[in-house]
Amino acid sequence: MTLSNVAVSQWHRIHRLEGPDTECERLQDLGFTPGEPVAVVRSTPLGDPLVVVVRGTQLALRKREASWIVVE
């Protein structure tokens, strides 16, 4: 399952990143690393962007970017 498909306010653990190398490196720099807990806390009516919490920080991600984050 990817972060773009999870329900709001449910915590998951990042399993791996699957996407373009440069974009995945950027996500890792922001704290999206394997084993880290992550949750979607807000979604706009059209679903883009998503507001997620990782490492205690709220970040906005495009749904396309969230689809590169595989969670357990």
mmCIF file of the N, C-alpha and C atoms, coordinates in Angstrom:
data_MODEL
# 
_entry.id   MODEL 
# 
loop_
_atom_site.group_PDB 
_atom_site.id 
_atom_site.type_symbol 
_atom_site.label_atom_id 
_atom_site.label_alt_id 
_atom_site.label_comp_id 
_atom_site.label_asym_id 
_atom_site.label_entity_id 
_atom_site.label_seq_id 
_atom_site.pdbx_PDB_ins_code 
_atom_site.Cartn_x 
_atom_site.Cartn_y 
_atom_site.Cartn_z 
_atom_site.occupancy 
_atom_site.B_iso_or_equiv 
_atom_site.pdbx_formal_charge 
_atom_site.auth_seq_id 
_atom_site.auth_comp_id 
_atom_site.auth_asym_id 
_atom_site.auth_atom_id 
_atom_site.pdbx_PDB_model_num 
ATOM 1   N N  . MET A 1 1  ? 0.848   -1.163 0.000  1.00 0.00 ? 1  MET A N  1 
ATOM 2   C CA . MET A 1 1  ? 0.000   0.000  0.000  1.00 0.00 ? 1  MET A CA 1 
ATOM 3   C C  . MET A 1 1  ? 0.902   1.237  0.000  1.00 0.00 ? 1  MET A C  1 
ATOM 4   N N  . THR A 1 2  ? 0.453   2.282  -0.662 1.00 0.00 ? 2  THR A N  1 
ATOM 5   C CA . THR A 1 2  ? 1.240   3.512  -0.703 1.00 0.00 ? 2  THR A CA 1 
ATOM 6   C C  . THR A 1 2  ? 0.593   4.581  0.168  1.00 0.00 ? 2  THR A C  1 
ATOM 7   N N  . LEU A 1 3  ? 1.373   5.576  0.524  1.00 0.00 ? 3  LEU A N  1 
ATOM 8   C CA . LEU A 1 3  ? 0.885   6.644  1.393  1.00 0.00 ? 3  LEU A CA 1 
ATOM 9   C C  . LEU A 1 3  ? -0.271  7.413  0.747  1.00 0.00 ? 3  LEU A C  1 
ATOM 10  N N  . SER A 1 4  ? -0.335  7.425  -0.562 1.00 0.00 ? 4  SER A N  1 
ATOM 11  C CA . SER A 1 4  ? -1.412  8.138  -1.241 1.00 0.00 ? 4  SER A CA 1 
ATOM 12  C C  . SER A 1 4  ? -2.759  7.438  -1.091 1.00 0.00 ? 4  SER A C  1 
ATOM 13  N N  . ASN A 1 5  ? -2.766  6.181  -0.632 1.00 0.00 ? 5  ASN A N  1 
ATOM 14  C CA . ASN A 1 5  ? -4.001  5.402  -0.519 1.00 0.00 ? 5  ASN A CA 1 
ATOM 15  C C  . ASN A 1 5  ? -4.453  5.137  0.907  1.00 0.00 ? 5  ASN A C  1 
ATOM 16  N N  . VAL A 1 6  ? -3.759  5.647  1.915  1.00 0.00 ? 6  VAL A N  1 
ATOM 17  C CA . VAL A 1 6  ? -4.122  5.347  3.300  1.00 0.00 ? 6  VAL A CA 1 
ATOM 18  C C  . VAL A 1 6  ? -5.216  6.293  3.792  1.00 0.00 ? 6  VAL A C  1 
ATOM 19  N N  . ALA A 1 7  ? -5.910  5.858  4.835  1.00 0.00 ? 7  ALA A N  1 
ATOM 20  C CA . ALA A 1 7  ? -6.952  6.677  5.435  1.00 0.00 ? 7  ALA A CA 1 
ATOM 21  C C  . ALA A 1 7  ? -6.316  7.787  6.286  1.00 0.00 ? 7  ALA A C  1 
ATOM 22  N N  . VAL A 1 8  ? -7.026  8.886  6.408  1.00 0.00 ? 8  VAL A N  1 
ATOM 23  C CA . VAL A 1 8  ? -6.552  10.012 7.204  1.00 0.00 ? 8  VAL A CA 1 
ATOM 24  C C  . VAL A 1 8  ? -6.498  9.610  8.683  1.00 0.00 ? 8  VAL A C  1 
ATOM 25  N N  . SER A 1 9  ? -5.468  10.064 9.374  1.00 0.00 ? 9  SER A N  1 
ATOM 26  C CA . SER A 1 9  ? -5.257  9.883  10.816 1.00 0.00 ? 9  SER A CA 1 
ATOM 27  C C  . SER A 1 9  ? -4.867  8.473  11.226 1.00 0.00 ? 9  SER A C  1 
ATOM 28  N N  . GLN A 1 10 ? -4.485  7.621  10.301 1.00 0.00 ? 10 GLN A N  1 
ATOM 29  C CA . GLN A 1 10 ? -3.993  6.292  10.650 1.00 0.00 ? 10 GLN A CA 1 
ATOM 30  C C  . GLN A 1 10 ? -2.478  6.260  10.459 1.00 0.00 ? 10 GLN A C  1 
ATOM 31  N N  . TRP A 1 11 ? -1.793  5.780  11.495 1.00 0.00 ? 11 TRP A N  1 
ATOM 32  C CA . TRP A 1 11 ? -0.336  5.721  11.437 1.00 0.00 ? 11 TRP A CA 1 
ATOM 33  C C  . TRP A 1 11 ? 0.117   4.453  10.730 1.00 0.00 ? 11 TRP A C  1 
ATOM 34  N N  . HIS A 1 12 ? 1.152   4.590  9.944  1.00 0.00 ? 12 HIS A N  1 
ATOM 35  C CA . HIS A 1 12 ? 1.777   3.482  9.224  1.00 0.00 ? 12 HIS A CA 1 
ATOM 36  C C  . HIS A 1 12 ? 3.281   3.626  9.358  1.00 0.00 ? 12 HIS A C  1 
ATOM 37  N N  . ARG A 1 13 ? 3.991   2.573  9.001  1.00 0.00 ? 13 ARG A N  1 
ATOM 38  C CA . ARG A 1 13 ? 5.454   2.607  9.018  1.00 0.00 ? 13 ARG A CA 1 
ATOM 39  C C  . ARG A 1 13 ? 5.945   2.555  7.571  1.00 0.00 ? 13 ARG A C  1 
ATOM 40  N N  . ILE A 1 14 ? 6.909   3.405  7.263  1.00 0.00 ? 14 ILE A N  1 
ATOM 41  C CA . ILE A 1 14 ? 7.463   3.436  5.910  1.00 0.00 ? 14 ILE A CA 1 
ATOM 42  C C  . ILE A 1 14 ? 8.249   2.155  5.665  1.00 0.00 ? 14 ILE A C  1 
ATOM 43  N N  . HIS A 1 15 ? 7.921   1.485  4.569  1.00 0.00 ? 15 HIS A N  1 
ATOM 44  C CA . HIS A 1 15 ? 8.616   0.246  4.206  1.00 0.00 ? 15 HIS A CA 1 
ATOM 45  C C  . HIS A 1 15 ? 9.769   0.537  3.239  1.00 0.00 ? 15 HIS A C  1 
ATOM 46  N N  . ARG A 1 16 ? 9.462   1.292  2.190  1.00 0.00 ? 16 ARG A N  1 
ATOM 47  C CA . ARG A 1 16 ? 10.503  1.651  1.213  1.00 0.00 ? 16 ARG A CA 1 
ATOM 48  C C  . ARG A 1 16 ? 9.994   2.784  0.328  1.00 0.00 ? 16 ARG A C  1 
ATOM 49  N N  . LEU A 1 17 ? 10.888  3.358  -0.447 1.00 0.00 ? 17 LEU A N  1 
ATOM 50  C CA . LEU A 1 17 ? 10.532  4.381  -1.422 1.00 0.00 ? 17 LEU A CA 1 
ATOM 51  C C  . LEU A 1 17 ? 10.728  3.795  -2.819 1.00 0.00 ? 17 LEU A C  1 
ATOM 52  N N  . GLU A 1 18 ? 9.736   4.009  -3.668 1.00 0.00 ? 18 GLU A N  1 
ATOM 53  C CA . GLU A 1 18 ? 9.801   3.531  -5.056 1.00 0.00 ? 18 GLU A CA 1 
ATOM 54  C C  . GLU A 1 18 ? 9.438   4.678  -5.972 1.00 0.00 ? 18 GLU A C  1 
ATOM 55  N N  . GLY A 1 19 ? 10.406  5.186  -6.673 1.00 0.00 ? 19 GLY A N  1 
ATOM 56  C CA . GLY A 1 19 ? 10.146  6.289  -7.586 1.00 0.00 ? 19 GLY A CA 1 
ATOM 57  C C  . GLY A 1 19 ? 11.446  6.763  -8.197 1.00 0.00 ? 19 GLY A C  1 
ATOM 58  N N  . PRO A 1 20 ? 11.389  7.912  -8.880 1.00 0.00 ? 20 PRO A N  1 
ATOM 59  C CA . PRO A 1 20 ? 12.616  8.477  -9.471 1.00 0.00 ? 20 PRO A CA 1 
ATOM 60  C C  . PRO A 1 20 ? 13.670  8.733  -8.390 1.00 0.00 ? 20 PRO A C  1 
ATOM 61  N N  . ASP A 1 21 ? 14.908  8.400  -8.703 1.00 0.00 ? 21 ASP A N  1 
ATOM 62  C CA . ASP A 1 21 ? 15.990  8.490  -7.718 1.00 0.00 ? 21 ASP A CA 1 
ATOM 63  C C  . ASP A 1 21 ? 16.124  9.866  -7.080 1.00 0.00 ? 21 ASP A C  1 
ATOM 64  N N  . THR A 1 22 ? 16.142  10.920 -7.878 1.00 0.00 ? 22 THR A N  1 
ATOM 65  C CA . THR A 1 22 ? 16.361  12.257 -7.312 1.00 0.00 ? 22 THR A CA 1 
ATOM 66  C C  . THR A 1 22 ? 15.212  12.664 -6.391 1.00 0.00 ? 22 THR A C  1 
ATOM 67  N N  . GLU A 1 23 ? 13.977  12.328 -6.765 1.00 0.00 ? 23 GLU A N  1 
ATOM 68  C CA . GLU A 1 23 ? 12.841  12.675 -5.926 1.00 0.00 ? 23 GLU A CA 1 
ATOM 69  C C  . GLU A 1 23 ? 12.824  11.848 -4.643 1.00 0.00 ? 23 GLU A C  1 
ATOM 70  N N  . CYS A 1 24 ? 13.186  10.575 -4.724 1.00 0.00 ? 24 CYS A N  1 
ATOM 71  C CA . CYS A 1 24 ? 13.238  9.734  -3.528 1.00 0.00 ? 24 CYS A CA 1 
ATOM 72  C C  . CYS A 1 24 ? 14.353  10.196 -2.584 1.00 0.00 ? 24 CYS A C  1 
ATOM 73  N N  . GLU A 1 25 ? 15.459  10.656 -3.132 1.00 0.00 ? 25 GLU A N  1 
ATOM 74  C CA . GLU A 1 25 ? 16.530  11.204 -2.293 1.00 0.00 ? 25 GLU A CA 1 
ATOM 75  C C  . GLU A 1 25 ? 16.042  12.448 -1.560 1.00 0.00 ? 25 GLU A C  1 
ATOM 76  N N  . ARG A 1 26 ? 15.266  13.284 -2.232 1.00 0.00 ? 26 ARG A N  1 
ATOM 77  C CA . ARG A 1 26 ? 14.706  14.480 -1.610 1.00 0.00 ? 26 ARG A CA 1 
ATOM 78  C C  . ARG A 1 26 ? 13.760  14.090 -0.474 1.00 0.00 ? 26 ARG A C  1 
ATOM 79  N N  . LEU A 1 27 ? 12.917  13.086 -0.709 1.00 0.00 ? 27 LEU A N  1 
ATOM 80  C CA . LEU A 1 27 ? 12.001  12.616 0.334  1.00 0.00 ? 27 LEU A CA 1 
ATOM 81  C C  . LEU A 1 27 ? 12.780  12.071 1.534  1.00 0.00 ? 27 LEU A C  1 
ATOM 82  N N  . GLN A 1 28 ? 13.849  11.355 1.276  1.00 0.00 ? 28 GLN A N  1 
ATOM 83  C CA . GLN A 1 28 ? 14.678  10.850 2.374  1.00 0.00 ? 28 GLN A CA 1 
ATOM 84  C C  . GLN A 1 28 ? 15.293  12.002 3.159  1.00 0.00 ? 28 GLN A C  1 
ATOM 85  N N  . ASP A 1 29 ? 15.734  13.035 2.472  1.00 0.00 ? 29 ASP A N  1 
ATOM 86  C CA . ASP A 1 29 ? 16.288  14.211 3.149  1.00 0.00 ? 29 ASP A CA 1 
ATOM 87  C C  . ASP A 1 29 ? 15.253  14.882 4.041  1.00 0.00 ? 29 ASP A C  1 
ATOM 88  N N  . LEU A 1 30 ? 13.971  14.775 3.663  1.00 0.00 ? 30 LEU A N  1 
ATOM 89  C CA . LEU A 1 30 ? 12.886  15.357 4.453  1.00 0.00 ? 30 LEU A CA 1 
ATOM 90  C C  . LEU A 1 30 ? 12.477  14.467 5.626  1.00 0.00 ? 30 LEU A C  1 
ATOM 91  N N  . GLY A 1 31 ? 13.028  13.245 5.698  1.00 0.00 ? 31 GLY A N  1 
ATOM 92  C CA . GLY A 1 31 ? 12.735  12.364 6.827  1.00 0.00 ? 31 GLY A CA 1 
ATOM 93  C C  . GLY A 1 31 ? 11.917  11.136 6.496  1.00 0.00 ? 31 GLY A C  1 
ATOM 94  N N  . PHE A 1 32 ? 11.581  10.939 5.243  1.00 0.00 ? 32 PHE A N  1 
ATOM 95  C CA . PHE A 1 32 ? 10.820  9.760  4.835  1.00 0.00 ? 32 PHE A CA 1 
ATOM 96  C C  . PHE A 1 32 ? 11.788  8.598  4.615  1.00 0.00 ? 32 PHE A C  1 
ATOM 97  N N  . THR A 1 33 ? 12.165  7.946  5.710  1.00 0.00 ? 33 THR A N  1 
ATOM 98  C CA . THR A 1 33 ? 13.120  6.853  5.648  1.00 0.00 ? 33 THR A CA 1 
ATOM 99  C C  . THR A 1 33 ? 12.448  5.564  6.124  1.00 0.00 ? 33 THR A C  1 
ATOM 100 N N  . PRO A 1 34 ? 12.913  4.413  5.636  1.00 0.00 ? 34 PRO A N  1 
ATOM 101 C CA . PRO A 1 34 ? 12.321  3.135  6.048  1.00 0.00 ? 34 PRO A CA 1 
ATOM 102 C C  . PRO A 1 34 ? 12.313  2.985  7.568  1.00 0.00 ? 34 PRO A C  1 
ATOM 103 N N  . GLY A 1 35 ? 11.175  2.481  8.071  1.00 0.00 ? 35 GLY A N  1 
ATOM 104 C CA . GLY A 1 35 ? 11.012  2.268  9.506  1.00 0.00 ? 35 GLY A CA 1 
ATOM 105 C C  . GLY A 1 35 ? 10.389  3.432  10.238 1.00 0.00 ? 35 GLY A C  1 
ATOM 106 N N  . GLU A 1 36 ? 10.302  4.584  9.611  1.00 0.00 ? 36 GLU A N  1 
ATOM 107 C CA . GLU A 1 36 ? 9.777   5.792  10.263 1.00 0.00 ? 36 GLU A CA 1 
ATOM 108 C C  . GLU A 1 36 ? 8.243   5.796  10.247 1.00 0.00 ? 36 GLU A C  1 
ATOM 109 N N  . PRO A 1 37 ? 7.595   6.107  11.390 1.00 0.00 ? 37 PRO A N  1 
ATOM 110 C CA . PRO A 1 37 ? 6.137   6.231  11.405 1.00 0.00 ? 37 PRO A CA 1 
ATOM 111 C C  . PRO A 1 37 ? 5.691   7.460  10.612 1.00 0.00 ? 37 PRO A C  1 
ATOM 112 N N  . VAL A 1 38 ? 4.552   7.336  9.926  1.00 0.00 ? 38 VAL A N  1 
ATOM 113 C CA . VAL A 1 38 ? 4.041   8.423  9.099  1.00 0.00 ? 38 VAL A CA 1 
ATOM 114 C C  . VAL A 1 38 ? 2.519   8.341  9.092  1.00 0.00 ? 38 VAL A C  1 
ATOM 115 N N  . ALA A 1 39 ? 1.871   9.490  9.005  1.00 0.00 ? 39 ALA A N  1 
ATOM 116 C CA . ALA A 1 39 ? 0.405   9.533  8.932  1.00 0.00 ? 39 ALA A CA 1 
ATOM 117 C C  . ALA A 1 39 ? -0.029  10.681 8.036  1.00 0.00 ? 39 ALA A C  1 
ATOM 118 N N  . VAL A 1 40 ? -1.117  10.479 7.321  1.00 0.00 ? 40 VAL A N  1 
ATOM 119 C CA . VAL A 1 40 ? -1.773  11.556 6.584  1.00 0.00 ? 40 VAL A CA 1 
ATOM 120 C C  . VAL A 1 40 ? -2.728  12.219 7.572  1.00 0.00 ? 40 VAL A C  1 
ATOM 121 N N  . VAL A 1 41 ? -2.577  13.516 7.792  1.00 0.00 ? 41 VAL A N  1 
ATOM 122 C CA . VAL A 1 41 ? -3.433  14.205 8.766  1.00 0.00 ? 41 VAL A CA 1 
ATOM 123 C C  . VAL A 1 41 ? -4.502  15.065 8.121  1.00 0.00 ? 41 VAL A C  1 
ATOM 124 N N  . ARG A 1 42 ? -4.326  15.397 6.862  1.00 0.00 ? 42 ARG A N  1 
ATOM 125 C CA . ARG A 1 42 ? -5.307  16.208 6.149  1.00 0.00 ? 42 ARG A CA 1 
ATOM 126 C C  . ARG A 1 42 ? -5.236  15.928 4.669  1.00 0.00 ? 42 ARG A C  1 
ATOM 127 N N  . SER A 1 43 ? -6.403  16.014 4.043  1.00 0.00 ? 43 SER A N  1 
ATOM 128 C CA . SER A 1 43 ? -6.479  15.843 2.599  1.00 0.00 ? 43 SER A CA 1 
ATOM 129 C C  . SER A 1 43 ? -7.449  16.888 2.069  1.00 0.00 ? 43 SER A C  1 
ATOM 130 N N  . THR A 1 44 ? -7.106  17.505 0.965  1.00 0.00 ? 44 THR A N  1 
ATOM 131 C CA . THR A 1 44 ? -8.006  18.486 0.355  1.00 0.00 ? 44 THR A CA 1 
ATOM 132 C C  . THR A 1 44 ? -9.139  17.747 -0.353 1.00 0.00 ? 44 THR A C  1 
ATOM 133 N N  . PRO A 1 45 ? -10.224 18.429 -0.689 1.00 0.00 ? 45 PRO A N  1 
ATOM 134 C CA . PRO A 1 45 ? -11.350 17.754 -1.333 1.00 0.00 ? 45 PRO A CA 1 
ATOM 135 C C  . PRO A 1 45 ? -10.979 16.954 -2.585 1.00 0.00 ? 45 PRO A C  1 
ATOM 136 N N  . LEU A 1 46 ? -10.033 17.432 -3.352 1.00 0.00 ? 46 LEU A N  1 
ATOM 137 C CA . LEU A 1 46 ? -9.614  16.695 -4.551 1.00 0.00 ? 46 LEU A CA 1 
ATOM 138 C C  . LEU A 1 46 ? -8.469  15.724 -4.266 1.00 0.00 ? 46 LEU A C  1 
ATOM 139 N N  . GLY A 1 47 ? -7.974  15.720 -3.022 1.00 0.00 ? 47 GLY A N  1 
ATOM 140 C CA . GLY A 1 47 ? -6.931  14.780 -2.632 1.00 0.00 ? 47 GLY A CA 1 
ATOM 141 C C  . GLY A 1 47 ? -5.515  15.197 -2.943 1.00 0.00 ? 47 GLY A C  1 
ATOM 142 N N  . ASP A 1 48 ? -5.320  16.413 -3.405 1.00 0.00 ? 48 ASP A N  1 
ATOM 143 C CA . ASP A 1 48 ? -3.968  16.857 -3.751 1.00 0.00 ? 48 ASP A CA 1 
ATOM 144 C C  . ASP A 1 48 ? -3.792  18.309 -3.371 1.00 0.00 ? 48 ASP A C  1 
ATOM 145 N N  . PRO A 1 49 ? -2.937  18.683 -2.483 1.00 0.00 ? 49 PRO A N  1 
ATOM 146 C CA . PRO A 1 49 ? -1.920  17.878 -1.815 1.00 0.00 ? 49 PRO A CA 1 
ATOM 147 C C  . PRO A 1 49 ? -2.450  17.197 -0.551 1.00 0.00 ? 49 PRO A C  1 
ATOM 148 N N  . LEU A 1 50 ? -1.607  16.327 0.006  1.00 0.00 ? 50 LEU A N  1 
ATOM 149 C CA . LEU A 1 50 ? -1.872  15.677 1.286  1.00 0.00 ? 50 LEU A CA 1 
ATOM 150 C C  . LEU A 1 50 ? -0.969  16.321 2.326  1.00 0.00 ? 50 LEU A C  1 
ATOM 151 N N  . VAL A 1 51 ? -1.469  16.474 3.539  1.00 0.00 ? 51 VAL A N  1 
ATOM 152 C CA . VAL A 1 51 ? -0.633  16.946 4.637  1.00 0.00 ? 51 VAL A CA 1 
ATOM 153 C C  . VAL A 1 51 ? -0.292  15.725 5.474  1.00 0.00 ? 51 VAL A C  1 
ATOM 154 N N  . VAL A 1 52 ? 0.992   15.452 5.619  1.00 0.00 ? 52 VAL A N  1 
ATOM 155 C CA . VAL A 1 52 ? 1.456   14.269 6.348  1.00 0.00 ? 52 VAL A CA 1 
ATOM 156 C C  . VAL A 1 52 ? 2.341   14.686 7.510  1.00 0.00 ? 52 VAL A C  1 
ATOM 157 N N  . VAL A 1 53 ? 2.434   13.800 8.504  1.00 0.00 ? 53 VAL A N  1 
ATOM 158 C CA . VAL A 1 53 ? 3.333   14.012 9.640  1.00 0.00 ? 53 VAL A CA 1 
ATOM 159 C C  . VAL A 1 53 ? 4.391   12.921 9.601  1.00 0.00 ? 53 VAL A C  1 
ATOM 160 N N  . VAL A 1 54 ? 5.634   13.335 9.648  1.00 0.00 ? 54 VAL A N  1 
ATOM 161 C CA . VAL A 1 54 ? 6.761   12.412 9.748  1.00 0.00 ? 54 VAL A CA 1 
ATOM 162 C C  . VAL A 1 54 ? 7.813   13.089 10.623 1.00 0.00 ? 54 VAL A C  1 
ATOM 163 N N  . ARG A 1 55 ? 8.344   12.348 11.584 1.00 0.00 ? 55 ARG A N  1 
ATOM 164 C CA . ARG A 1 55 ? 9.356   12.877 12.515 1.00 0.00 ? 55 ARG A CA 1 
ATOM 165 C C  . ARG A 1 55 ? 8.873   14.148 13.215 1.00 0.00 ? 55 ARG A C  1 
ATOM 166 N N  . GLY A 1 56 ? 7.567   14.214 13.525 1.00 0.00 ? 56 GLY A N  1 
ATOM 167 C CA . GLY A 1 56 ? 7.008   15.347 14.254 1.00 0.00 ? 56 GLY A CA 1 
ATOM 168 C C  . GLY A 1 56 ? 6.798   16.604 13.429 1.00 0.00 ? 56 GLY A C  1 
ATOM 169 N N  . THR A 1 57 ? 6.978   16.511 12.134 1.00 0.00 ? 57 THR A N  1 
ATOM 170 C CA . THR A 1 57 ? 6.844   17.675 11.258 1.00 0.00 ? 57 THR A CA 1 
ATOM 171 C C  . THR A 1 57 ? 5.720   17.446 10.254 1.00 0.00 ? 57 THR A C  1 
ATOM 172 N N  . GLN A 1 58 ? 4.891   18.478 10.049 1.00 0.00 ? 58 GLN A N  1 
ATOM 173 C CA . GLN A 1 58 ? 3.852   18.401 9.028  1.00 0.00 ? 58 GLN A CA 1 
ATOM 174 C C  . GLN A 1 58 ? 4.415   18.899 7.699  1.00 0.00 ? 58 GLN A C  1 
ATOM 175 N N  . LEU A 1 59 ? 4.194   18.107 6.669  1.00 0.00 ? 59 LEU A N  1 
ATOM 176 C CA . LEU A 1 59 ? 4.660   18.451 5.330  1.00 0.00 ? 59 LEU A CA 1 
ATOM 177 C C  . LEU A 1 59 ? 3.538   18.236 4.332  1.00 0.00 ? 59 LEU A C  1 
ATOM 178 N N  . ALA A 1 60 ? 3.495   19.042 3.290  1.00 0.00 ? 60 ALA A N  1 
ATOM 179 C CA . ALA A 1 60 ? 2.530   18.855 2.209  1.00 0.00 ? 60 ALA A CA 1 
ATOM 180 C C  . ALA A 1 60 ? 3.218   18.096 1.083  1.00 0.00 ? 60 ALA A C  1 
ATOM 181 N N  . LEU A 1 61 ? 2.559   17.042 0.626  1.00 0.00 ? 61 LEU A N  1 
ATOM 182 C CA . LEU A 1 61 ? 3.077   16.247 -0.491 1.00 0.00 ? 61 LEU A CA 1 
ATOM 183 C C  . LEU A 1 61 ? 2.030   16.168 -1.584 1.00 0.00 ? 61 LEU A C  1 
ATOM 184 N N  . ARG A 1 62 ? 2.487   16.198 -2.805 1.00 0.00 ? 62 ARG A N  1 
ATOM 185 C CA . ARG A 1 62 ? 1.582   15.905 -3.909 1.00 0.00 ? 62 ARG A CA 1 
ATOM 186 C C  . ARG A 1 62 ? 1.226   14.428 -3.846 1.00 0.00 ? 62 ARG A C  1 
ATOM 187 N N  . LYS A 1 63 ? 0.050   14.097 -4.342 1.00 0.00 ? 63 LYS A N  1 
ATOM 188 C CA . LYS A 1 63 ? -0.377  12.697 -4.328 1.00 0.00 ? 63 LYS A CA 1 
ATOM 189 C C  . LYS A 1 63 ? 0.609   11.835 -5.113 1.00 0.00 ? 63 LYS A C  1 
ATOM 190 N N  . ARG A 1 64 ? 1.169   12.387 -6.168 1.00 0.00 ? 64 ARG A N  1 
ATOM 191 C CA . ARG A 1 64 ? 2.172   11.672 -6.973 1.00 0.00 ? 64 ARG A CA 1 
ATOM 192 C C  . ARG A 1 64 ? 3.388   11.310 -6.120 1.00 0.00 ? 64 ARG A C  1 
ATOM 193 N N  . GLU A 1 65 ? 3.846   12.253 -5.292 1.00 0.00 ? 65 GLU A N  1 
ATOM 194 C CA . GLU A 1 65 ? 4.988   11.991 -4.412 1.00 0.00 ? 65 GLU A CA 1 
ATOM 195 C C  . GLU A 1 65 ? 4.627   10.965 -3.341 1.00 0.00 ? 65 GLU A C  1 
ATOM 196 N N  . ALA A 1 66 ? 3.423   11.084 -2.780 1.00 0.00 ? 66 ALA A N  1 
ATOM 197 C CA . ALA A 1 66 ? 2.984   10.147 -1.751 1.00 0.00 ? 66 ALA A CA 1 
ATOM 198 C C  . ALA A 1 66 ? 2.879   8.726  -2.299 1.00 0.00 ? 66 ALA A C  1 
ATOM 199 N N  . SER A 1 67 ? 2.625   8.594  -3.596 1.00 0.00 ? 67 SER A N  1 
ATOM 200 C CA . SER A 1 67 ? 2.518   7.265  -4.194 1.00 0.00 ? 67 SER A CA 1 
ATOM 201 C C  . SER A 1 67 ? 3.865   6.555  -4.289 1.00 0.00 ? 67 SER A C  1 
ATOM 202 N N  . TRP A 1 68 ? 4.964   7.270  -4.098 1.00 0.00 ? 68 TRP A N  1 
ATOM 203 C CA . TRP A 1 68 ? 6.294   6.659  -4.105 1.00 0.00 ? 68 TRP A CA 1 
ATOM 204 C C  . TRP A 1 68 ? 6.674   6.094  -2.743 1.00 0.00 ? 68 TRP A C  1 
ATOM 205 N N  . ILE A 1 69 ? 5.864   6.387  -1.712 1.00 0.00 ? 69 ILE A N  1 
ATOM 206 C CA . ILE A 1 69 ? 6.169   5.950  -0.344 1.00 0.00 ? 69 ILE A CA 1 
ATOM 207 C C  . ILE A 1 69 ? 5.328   4.716  -0.031 1.00 0.00 ? 69 ILE A C  1 
ATOM 208 N N  . VAL A 1 70 ? 5.976   3.563  0.048  1.00 0.00 ? 70 VAL A N  1 
ATOM 209 C CA . VAL A 1 70 ? 5.288   2.310  0.344  1.00 0.00 ? 70 VAL A CA 1 
ATOM 210 C C  . VAL A 1 70 ? 5.291   2.132  1.854  1.00 0.00 ? 70 VAL A C  1 
ATOM 211 N N  . VAL A 1 71 ? 4.093   1.891  2.419  1.00 0.00 ? 71 VAL A N  1 
ATOM 212 C CA . VAL A 1 71 ? 3.953   1.753  3.871  1.00 0.00 ? 71 VAL A CA 1 
ATOM 213 C C  . VAL A 1 71 ? 3.437   0.372  4.224  1.00 0.00 ? 71 VAL A C  1 
ATOM 214 N N  . GLU A 1 72 ? 3.653   -0.006 5.489  1.00 0.00 ? 72 GLU A N  1 
ATOM 215 C CA . GLU A 1 72 ? 3.163   -1.295 6.011  1.00 0.00 ? 72 GLU A CA 1 
ATOM 216 C C  . GLU A 1 72 ? 1.873   -1.069 6.757  1.00 0.00 ? 72 GLU A C  1 
# 
